[in-house]
Amino acid sequence: MRYLVTGGAGFIGSHLVDRLLEQSQQVLVLDDLSTGSTLNLLRHRERGELSFVQGSVSDRGLVRQLVGEVDFVFHLAAVVGVQLVMRQPRRALEVNLHGSEAVLDAAEHCAVPVLMTSSSEVYGLGPEVPFREDADLSPGRSDDPRGGYAFSKAMAECSALARAREGALDVTIVRLFNTVGTRQTGEYGMVLPRFLSQALRGDPLTIFGDGEQTRCFADVGEVLDCMLRLVAAKDSQGKIFNLGSDREVSIASLAETVLRLTGSESRLQYMPLREVLDRGTRDVLRRVPDLSRLLDCIARKPDKDLAAIVRGLLVPASSS
Ligand SMILES: NC(=O)c1ccc[n+]([C@@H]2O[C@H](COP(=O)([O-])OP(=O)(O)OC[C@H]3O[C@@H](n4cnc5c(N)ncnc54)[C@H](O)[C@@H]3O)[C@@H](O)[C@H]2O)c1
């Protein structure tokens, strides 16, 4: 099999490339290197099974050509991270919505199946916790870039599912919840790598709001196990799956865990939300997935405990 991985030089994409190459598959990566890096693929530079193309998923001609060369597409390319989305709201819409449309159009044209990554952000502040895939969504405000990110992901889902409903495309959607692991950077708003680098530098760990908001952190390796099982499952097409951990932890206790495991003497610094989010934007208080649909389909879910995940991130970079 030959696979196209869009965003394959990024955090999750590069771990996916590792997995596919371990399984002796052929992999083609399309990435514009806006947040990803070829360093994430360096270990494979001698391998003929990996090809890399620097370009954008918004380049319809290029996307059509590359999709025509493969048997399956993993579509991960996106503008990701609250801080990046706040800085580049137009590019976030352009890539996440129109770039996804370009990939879906090409896959439909070439009759190639797709797994597309969406985000738990689509649930927004809305539904009951834990979030179920069939809940009404509440992506947020259109004058808030974070809402723009969530709407763009939700619209890409609509586009994919409309094609599936008409029998035009085999597509599976995963709504990823907080995923963590090596190669993730804290530069664009991801909380765990930011806390780790602050702790290791001895800087204060900055907590936005009161720290009582909760998230669930899943290990990227376990997330990819589930993603690859979903691709292999017979009945995953045309459906959305929550994919993440359901072990709920507050941001304040995440910070305490990081301090304990790094032995850092950094202090916690609480910052008002209005300094980081648009004025009036509320943070999601609890973000927890309902994983019943995932369990029904593949009998597996990400389950590694947070301390084990953080310890794994503290081993030397050479083993990442
Ligand atoms: N990491 C998480 O916790 C999380 C949570 C929810 C959803 N997701 C989704 O998972 C996917 C991967 O995210 P990630 O965490 O690995 O982020 P990442 O920023 O590390 O990866 C995104 C990759 O896409 C590339 N890219 C951006 N714009 C592009 C374009 N126009 N054309 C081609 N490539 C482009 C970037 O260079 C980068 O390599 C994204 O779709 C994201 O929305 C991630």
The ligand as an SDF file (V2000), in Angstrom:
LIG
                    3D

 44 48  0  0  0  0  0  0  0  0999 V2000
   -2.3830   17.6040   18.9040 N   0  0  0  0  0  0  0  0  0  0  0  0
   -3.6260   17.6130   19.3520 C   0  0  0  0  0  0  0  0  0  0  0  0
   -3.8500   17.5470   20.5720 O   0  0  0  0  0  0  0  0  0  0  0  0
   -4.7940   17.6830   18.4010 C   0  0  0  0  0  0  0  0  0  0  0  0
   -6.0840   17.8040   18.9570 C   0  0  0  0  0  0  0  0  0  0  0  0
   -7.1570   17.8770   18.0990 C   0  0  0  0  0  0  0  0  0  0  0  0
   -6.9810   17.7780   16.7260 C   0  0  0  0  0  0  0  0  0  0  0  0
   -5.7140   17.6570   16.2250 N   0  0  0  0  0  0  0  0  0  0  0  0
   -5.5930   17.5550   14.7580 C   0  0  0  0  0  0  0  0  0  0  0  0
   -4.5600   16.6360   14.4150 O   0  0  0  0  0  0  0  0  0  0  0  0
   -3.9080   17.0620   13.1980 C   0  0  0  0  0  0  0  0  0  0  0  0
   -2.4030   17.1100   13.4160 C   0  0  0  0  0  0  0  0  0  0  0  0
   -2.1090   18.0600   14.4440 O   0  0  0  0  0  0  0  0  0  0  0  0
   -0.6930   18.1520   15.1720 P   0  0  0  0  0  0  0  0  0  0  0  0
   -0.9600   18.2780   16.6260 O   0  0  0  0  0  0  0  0  0  0  0  0
    0.2100   17.1020   14.6990 O   0  0  0  0  0  0  0  0  0  0  0  0
   -0.2170   19.6070   14.6880 O   0  0  0  0  0  0  0  0  0  0  0  0
    1.0990   20.0390   13.8900 P   0  0  0  0  0  0  0  0  0  0  0  0
    1.0140   21.5370   13.7740 O   0  0  0  0  0  0  0  0  0  0  0  0
    2.2960   19.4550   14.5100 O   0  0  0  0  0  0  0  0  0  0  0  0
    0.8570   19.3670   12.4690 O   0  0  0  0  0  0  0  0  0  0  0  0
    0.1980   19.9830   11.4110 C   0  0  0  0  0  0  0  0  0  0  0  0
    1.0750   19.8230   10.1860 C   0  0  0  0  0  0  0  0  0  0  0  0
    0.3780   20.3780    9.0570 O   0  0  0  0  0  0  0  0  0  0  0  0
    1.3150   21.1420    8.3140 C   0  0  0  0  0  0  0  0  0  0  0  0
    0.5560   22.1240    7.5440 N   0  0  0  0  0  0  0  0  0  0  0  0
   -0.0560   23.2520    7.9830 C   0  0  0  0  0  0  0  0  0  0  0  0
   -0.6410   23.8940    6.9610 N   0  0  0  0  0  0  0  0  0  0  0  0
   -0.4070   23.1490    5.8430 C   0  0  0  0  0  0  0  0  0  0  0  0
   -0.7470   23.2900    4.4820 C   0  0  0  0  0  0  0  0  0  0  0  0
   -1.4440   24.3450    4.0520 N   0  0  0  0  0  0  0  0  0  0  0  0
   -0.3570   22.3300    3.6170 N   0  0  0  0  0  0  0  0  0  0  0  0
    0.3810   21.2740    4.0410 C   0  0  0  0  0  0  0  0  0  0  0  0
    0.7540   21.0980    5.3220 N   0  0  0  0  0  0  0  0  0  0  0  0
    0.3600   22.0260    6.2010 C   0  0  0  0  0  0  0  0  0  0  0  0
    2.2530   21.7470    9.3390 C   0  0  0  0  0  0  0  0  0  0  0  0
    3.4830   22.1690    8.7930 O   0  0  0  0  0  0  0  0  0  0  0  0
    2.4060   20.5800   10.3020 C   0  0  0  0  0  0  0  0  0  0  0  0
    3.4620   19.7390    9.9130 O   0  0  0  0  0  0  0  0  0  0  0  0
   -4.5350   18.4130   12.8400 C   0  0  0  0  0  0  0  0  0  0  0  0
   -5.5250   18.1990   11.8580 O   0  0  0  0  0  0  0  0  0  0  0  0
   -5.1870   18.8790   14.1390 C   0  0  0  0  0  0  0  0  0  0  0  0
   -6.2870   19.7210   13.9050 O   0  0  0  0  0  0  0  0  0  0  0  0
   -4.6190   17.6230   17.0260 C   0  0  0  0  0  0  0  0  0  0  0  0
  1  2  1  0
  2  3  2  0
  2  4  1  0
  4  5  1  0
  4 44  2  0
  5  6  2  0
  6  7  1  0
  7  8  2  0
  8  9  1  0
  8 44  1  0
  9 10  1  0
  9 42  1  0
 10 11  1  0
 11 12  1  0
 11 40  1  0
 12 13  1  0
 13 14  1  0
 14 15  2  0
 14 16  1  0
 14 17  1  0
 17 18  1  0
 18 19  2  0
 18 20  1  0
 18 21  1  0
 21 22  1  0
 22 23  1  0
 23 24  1  0
 23 38  1  0
 24 25  1  0
 25 26  1  0
 25 36  1  0
 26 27  1  0
 26 35  1  0
 27 28  2  0
 28 29  1  0
 29 30  1  0
 29 35  2  0
 30 31  1  0
 30 32  2  0
 32 33  1  0
 33 34  2  0
 34 35  1  0
 36 37  1  0
 36 38  1  0
 38 39  1  0
 40 41  1  0
 40 42  1  0
 42 43  1  0
M  CHG  2   8   1  16  -1
M  END
$$$$
